[in-house]
């Protein structure tokens, strides 16, 4: 099992929780229930491996999860570095540990990425110096649904019959700054196809709800998907849902991004959620402006780093 006695780092590690943006939540509960426990479960199921590196009698634990779906799709063994655990203040030791982890872990062709909150700045620097590269900066914005009040628009739930059209929209509305397009590991067309496949799988059940425009003369060339996350509500003692993937045709649905986010907010509130959150790239100023127009607030920032051996 992992060493959880890193008391000096707990105030940083809690930001690995997807819900750390909401400061009314108990940080101890978030750390235990949404960071440590899921990783411990994956360790038991052997989906996550713990690589222990000893540097000058200091132990560093690199927790790495194998991602089968991504591996099968991109034809590259794909992993996510979930956490780096240690109890030491000396940066030179951390940097050396990261270099040694790379030497040990990347013994064959592998692709590994990590999503590190800004607060874990030493780990970001050490991984950078060891050879990981920055490919994306991602924000969290959140919306208080209890106080949400915006004009209404005509929308409908997407169905599997919308797959072909929404896959086309996902391909066409490329974001050059997301990880799949900014990382030169992936061919841009393959990255486009990945997002098209993602919306197709969302309609098959990977998402709980997908919303599209409706009404006379409006093409359904835009979408927003969401996960209710109801299984998390009792764990964190708050009702929070996630808006996951979105794309809006600039040709036929200009102006519909705000409308779809607004209607999705109403839908999530109807399901019982008190908050909704979303993850725009720092470069997507138009999307961030839309969120702020709707009353969303900044939550936090993470940095996405990758390494290919």
HUCOR-V885493 format. One record per residue. RES is the residue in one small letter. OMEGA is omega in radians with two decimals (* if undefined). Layout:
res=(RES	RES)
omega=(OMEGA	OMEGA)
//
This chain:
res=(x	x	x	x	x	x	x	x	x	x	x	x	x	x	x	x	x	x	x	x	x	x	x	x	x	x	x	x	x	x	x	x	x	x	x	x	x	x	x	x	x	x	x	x	x	x	x	x	x	x	x	x	x	x	x	x	x	x	x	x	x	x	x	x	x	x	x	x	x	x	x	x	x	x	x	x	x	x	x	x	x	x	x	x	x	x	x	x	x	x	x	x	x	x	x	x	x	x	x	x	x	x	x	x	x	x	x	x	x	x	x	x	x	x	x	x	x	x	x	x	x	x	x	x	x	x	x	x	x	x	x	x	x	x	x	x	x	x	x	x	x	x	x	x	x	x	x	x	x	x	x	x	x	x	x	x	x	x	x	x	x	x	x	x	x	x	x	x	x	x	x	x	x	x	x	x	x	x	x	x	x	x	x	x	x	x	x	x	x	x	x	x	x	x	x	x	x	x	x	x	x	x	x	x	x	x	x	x	x	x	x	x	x	x	x	x	x	x	x	x	x	x	x	x	x	x	x	x	x	x	x	x	x	x	x	x	x	x	x	x	x	x	x	x	x	x	x	x	x	x	x	x	x	x	x	x	x	x	x	x	x	x	x	x	x	x	x	x	x	x	x	x	x	x	x	x	x	x	x	x	x	x	x	x	x	x	x	x	x	x	x	x	x	x	x	x	x	x	x	x	x	x	x	x	x	x	x	x	x)
omega=(-3.08	3.08	-3.09	-3.08	-3.13	-3.02	-3.12	-3.10	-3.07	3.14	3.07	-3.07	-3.13	-3.13	2.98	3.04	3.12	-3.06	-3.06	3.13	-3.07	-2.99	3.06	-3.13	3.14	-3.06	3.11	3.10	3.13	-3.10	-3.09	-2.98	-3.03	3.07	-3.04	-3.04	3.09	3.13	3.09	3.10	3.11	3.08	3.12	-3.14	3.13	3.01	3.08	3.09	3.10	3.09	-3.11	-3.14	3.12	3.10	3.13	3.10	3.06	-3.12	3.07	-3.11	3.11	-3.08	-2.98	-3.12	3.07	-3.12	-3.04	-3.08	3.13	3.13	-3.13	-3.07	-3.04	3.11	3.04	3.06	-2.97	-3.09	3.02	3.01	-3.00	-3.11	2.90	-3.08	3.10	3.10	-3.06	-3.09	-3.04	-3.05	-3.11	3.07	3.13	3.13	3.11	3.12	3.12	3.11	3.13	3.07	3.13	3.14	-3.09	-3.00	-3.04	-3.13	3.07	-3.08	3.12	3.04	-3.10	3.06	3.09	3.11	-2.97	3.11	-3.11	-3.10	-3.11	-2.97	-3.14	3.11	3.08	-3.12	-3.10	3.11	3.08	-3.12	3.14	3.09	3.04	-3.13	3.09	3.13	-3.12	2.97	-2.98	-3.14	2.89	2.97	-3.13	-3.05	3.04	-3.05	-3.14	-3.14	-3.07	3.11	-3.11	-3.13	-3.06	-3.12	-3.10	3.13	3.06	3.05	3.09	3.11	3.14	3.10	3.11	-2.99	-3.05	-3.11	-3.10	3.03	3.09	3.13	3.14	3.12	-3.02	-3.04	-3.08	2.99	-3.05	-3.06	3.05	-3.02	-3.04	3.13	-3.10	-3.13	-3.08	3.01	-3.06	2.97	-3.08	3.14	3.10	3.08	3.07	-3.09	3.09	-3.14	3.06	3.09	-3.13	-3.14	3.08	3.12	3.09	3.14	3.11	3.10	3.12	3.01	3.08	-3.09	3.04	-3.05	3.10	3.10	3.07	3.13	-3.11	3.05	-3.12	3.11	3.12	-3.06	3.13	-3.14	2.94	3.09	-3.14	2.96	-3.10	-3.13	-3.10	-3.14	3.14	-2.96	-3.13	3.14	-3.04	3.12	3.04	-3.08	-3.06	3.10	-3.01	2.92	-2.89	-3.00	3.13	3.02	-3.12	3.11	3.11	-3.12	-2.99	-3.04	3.14	-3.14	-3.05	-3.14	3.12	-3.09	-3.12	3.10	3.13	-3.12	3.07	3.09	3.10	-3.14	-3.13	3.08	3.11	3.11	3.11	-3.10	3.05	3.14	2.98	3.06	-3.05	-3.00	3.08	2.99	-3.14	-3.11	-3.02	-3.05	-3.13	3.12	3.13	3.09	3.11	3.12	-3.11	3.06	-3.12	3.12	3.10	3.14	3.07	3.13	-3.12	3.14	3.01	-3.13	-3.08	-3.14	-3.14	3.08	3.08	3.11	*)
//
